[in-house]
Amino acid sequence: MNETHSTNVEIKIYNMQGELVDVVLEENKLKVNHFLYFNEDNSKMGTYLCSFKTETLKETKRFVVMR
């Protein structure tokens, strides 16, 4: 792997009111596939937004926590 292929990565969780709930990841990562698991044990049931941001990409996905 070449260190020049790294990028800043931010993964943040927001509630539907737009309030930040959790910063899952905020660091420089190599551009390889990674798996990420969100531990919802401390989260209330409901709908959340997951914001994924790099230097070249910004994507937000909705997900639901159910018990």
Helices and strands as residue ranges (DSSP letters): G 3-5, E 6-15, E 20-30, G 40-42, E 46-53, E 58-65
